[in-house]
């Protein structure tokens, strides 16, 4: 799932919890930020042999569990919620491509609905059909009606829930468009490369 969709999930969760817990701006913002922060590990992808940021410890359940435990020890509910939101990101990532869920087994676990078993096992063969390896993943994502419908639904739900439960924090939703811009500009850049 794209970063803007993880952001939308964070806003939805933060908005619902705001109804019950009356978050301040920092608590609301941290809840949203931790719904997508682990995707910034992508900048370190070039340092891995797999060239896959989902193989990092940041894309396992370990950081989320540690945050939850610290929240429980410190009796700080917001910290535990932040850990839970982080875990939700990881669980969602098991649906599309899979993720290194438990970290120590060093393999992607999940439903991997965007890639067949054949494609996953012979990935290098499929990647060789593209000028840029990222185009394979981008093509699979944007050709999936399920992903596009999920993104649209999350966008609508984000707006609905923040209006109903957290209207004072509505300006935070503008960050969604930065994530959307990043992914769409990358998509059209990759298409341009492949069409040359």
VMD Tcl script that draws the C-alpha trace (Angstrom):
set ca {
  {0.00 0.00 0.00}
  {1.22 3.49 -0.74}
  {2.33 5.94 1.92}
  {-0.69 8.20 1.38}
  {-3.01 5.26 2.09}
  {-1.14 4.37 5.27}
  {-1.45 8.03 6.20}
  {-5.24 7.83 5.62}
  {-5.43 4.76 7.88}
  {-3.57 6.72 10.56}
  {-5.98 9.65 10.29}
  {-8.97 7.30 10.49}
  {-7.64 5.58 13.63}
  {-6.53 8.84 15.27}
  {-9.90 10.44 14.53}
  {-11.90 7.57 16.03}
  {-9.67 7.41 19.12}
  {-9.84 11.19 19.46}
  {-13.56 10.84 20.12}
  {-12.81 8.71 23.19}
  {-9.44 10.04 24.37}
  {-9.53 13.72 23.35}
  {-6.02 13.82 21.87}
  {-4.02 17.00 21.89}
  {-2.32 18.04 18.63}
  {0.93 16.22 19.45}
  {-0.81 12.95 20.35}
  {-3.01 13.11 17.26}
  {-0.04 13.93 15.01}
  {2.17 11.17 16.46}
  {-0.59 8.62 15.96}
  {-0.84 9.63 12.30}
  {2.94 9.84 11.76}
  {3.55 6.35 13.14}
  {1.02 4.95 10.68}
  {3.46 5.59 7.83}
  {6.89 6.38 9.31}
  {8.33 2.92 8.74}
  {8.09 3.47 4.97}
  {10.89 6.01 5.19}
  {13.24 3.05 5.52}
  {13.08 2.94 1.72}
  {15.98 5.43 1.63}
  {18.25 2.68 2.96}
  {17.19 0.10 0.35}
  {20.41 0.40 -1.62}
  {22.29 -1.02 1.38}
  {20.48 -4.37 1.31}
  {21.25 -7.29 -0.94}
  {17.55 -7.80 -1.68}
  {16.99 -4.10 -2.53}
  {13.72 -4.42 -0.63}
  {12.89 -2.12 2.27}
  {10.29 -4.58 3.50}
  {13.08 -6.88 4.61}
  {14.34 -4.41 7.24}
  {13.56 -4.82 10.93}
  {11.47 -1.67 10.56}
  {9.02 -3.72 8.50}
  {8.62 -6.39 11.16}
  {6.36 -6.47 14.20}
  {9.32 -5.92 16.54}
  {9.37 -2.08 16.67}
  {5.60 -1.87 17.16}
  {5.68 -4.45 19.95}
  {8.55 -2.62 21.70}
  {6.65 0.68 21.52}
  {3.51 -0.97 22.93}
  {5.49 -2.53 25.79}
  {7.08 0.82 26.67}
  {3.64 2.41 26.60}
  {2.35 -0.22 29.03}
  {5.37 0.08 31.33}
  {5.11 3.88 31.38}
  {1.32 3.71 31.64}
  {1.13 6.04 28.64}
  {-1.84 4.99 26.50}
  {-0.86 7.20 23.57}
  {2.51 5.45 23.26}
  {0.78 2.07 23.18}
  {-1.62 3.37 20.52}
  {1.34 4.60 18.46}
  {2.82 1.09 18.65}
  {-0.51 -0.41 17.63}
  {-0.80 1.91 14.62}
  {2.75 0.92 13.62}
  {1.73 -2.76 13.84}
  {-1.35 -2.10 11.71}
  {0.91 -0.69 8.99}
  {3.01 -3.87 9.03}
  {-0.07 -6.11 8.93}
  {-1.53 -4.16 6.01}
  {1.78 -4.57 4.16}
  {1.43 -8.36 4.40}
  {-1.57 -8.12 2.08}
  {-0.05 -6.59 -1.07}
  {3.60 -7.72 -1.32}
  {4.28 -9.34 2.03}
  {6.76 -8.18 4.64}
  {9.48 -9.56 6.89}
  {6.88 -9.93 9.63}
  {8.96 -11.66 12.32}
  {12.31 -10.36 10.99}
  {14.52 -13.26 12.12}
  {13.30 -15.69 9.44}
  {14.43 -13.18 6.72}
  {11.65 -13.92 4.27}
  {8.55 -12.12 3.16}
  {5.38 -13.36 4.79}
  {1.87 -12.50 3.77}
  {-0.89 -12.92 1.25}
  {1.11 -11.18 -1.52}
  {-2.01 -10.56 -3.58}
  {-0.11 -8.41 -6.09}
  {2.43 -11.05 -7.03}
  {1.89 -14.66 -8.02}
  {3.94 -17.48 -6.53}
  {5.58 -17.95 -9.94}
  {6.52 -14.26 -10.14}
  {7.79 -14.20 -6.57}
  {9.98 -17.29 -7.03}
  {11.37 -16.07 -10.38}
  {11.37 -12.36 -9.68}
  {14.65 -11.63 -11.45}
  {13.22 -13.02 -14.69}
  {10.18 -10.76 -14.48}
  {12.23 -7.73 -13.47}
  {14.48 -8.21 -16.50}
  {11.49 -7.39 -18.73}
  {11.61 -3.79 -17.51}
  {14.14 -1.00 -17.94}
  {13.70 -0.08 -14.27}
  {12.93 -2.81 -11.71}
  {10.53 -0.51 -9.86}
  {8.31 -0.45 -12.95}
  {7.32 -4.09 -12.37}
  {5.92 -3.29 -8.90}
  {4.42 0.00 -10.02}
  {2.68 -1.68 -12.94}
  {1.25 -4.44 -10.75}
  {-0.02 -1.92 -8.19}
  {-1.71 0.47 -10.62}
  {-3.24 -2.37 -12.63}
  {-4.90 -3.74 -9.50}
  {-8.49 -2.55 -9.24}
  {-8.49 -3.71 -5.62}
  {-5.60 -1.41 -4.70}
  {-7.12 1.56 -6.48}
  {-10.54 0.99 -4.89}
  {-8.91 0.59 -1.46}
  {-7.04 3.88 -1.93}
  {-10.23 5.69 -2.91}
  {-12.19 4.22 0.02}
  {-9.47 5.12 2.50}
  {-9.38 8.67 1.14}
  {-13.16 9.04 1.56}
  {-13.14 7.44 5.03}
  {-10.24 9.65 6.12}
  {-12.26 12.76 5.32}
  {-15.45 11.37 6.80}
  {-13.90 10.33 10.11}
  {-11.84 13.47 10.63}
  {-14.89 15.65 9.95}
  {-17.05 13.64 12.37}
  {-14.54 12.94 15.16}
  {-11.59 15.34 14.88}
  {-12.55 18.45 12.94}
  {-10.00 20.70 14.71}
  {-7.21 18.58 13.17}
  {-8.53 18.63 9.60}
  {-5.53 20.54 8.22}
  {-3.32 17.51 8.86}
  {-5.08 15.81 5.94}
  {-3.20 18.11 3.55}
  {-0.14 15.92 4.12}
  {-2.05 13.14 2.33}
  {-1.60 15.01 -0.93}
  {2.19 15.07 -0.55}
  {2.21 11.27 -0.42}
  {-0.19 11.07 -3.34}
  {1.93 13.49 -5.36}
  {5.07 11.45 -4.62}
  {3.52 8.19 -5.82}
  {1.82 9.64 -8.89}
  {4.90 11.53 -10.03}
  {6.97 8.36 -9.56}
  {4.35 6.38 -11.48}
  {4.44 8.73 -14.48}
  {8.24 8.95 -14.33}
  {8.49 5.15 -14.51}
  {5.96 5.01 -17.35}
  {8.03 7.56 -19.25}
  {11.17 5.43 -18.80}
  {9.42 2.28 -19.97}
  {7.88 4.02 -23.01}
  {11.25 5.28 -24.33}
}
mol new
graphics top color blue
foreach p $ca { graphics top sphere $p radius 0.5 }
foreach p [lrange $ca 0 end-1] q [lrange $ca 1 end] { graphics top cylinder $p $q radius 0.2 }
display resetview
